[in-house]
Amino acid sequence: MDHEALTNSYATLYFGAERDVLNLGAQNAPWYTMTDASDAAAQLVHDGHCSISTD
């Protein structure tokens, strides 16, 4: 799963972003498309069980 999808999932789950709007914008950039896996990863990050590294 791409970290961009995780970021979008986090934004929808915890900041109130519109899922449909973000997924519409992801049509030309599929790495932004949210999935059940990106939602689960966002939950793990939110709960402090893992972190995102850009290294």
C-alpha positions, 0 to 999 in steps of 0.5 A: 500500500502506498503512503499516499493512500494511507495519508488520504485514509487518515484524512478521511477518518480523522480530519473529516475529508470527503472520501468521494472527493479524494477518490475522484481526484485519485483517478489519474493517480492510483497511488492515492486510492484508498482501500480497506488496507490503507484505512487499517494502516491509518488506524494503526498510525492513529492508535500509535502502533506504527509510524510512517517513515519516508526514508 
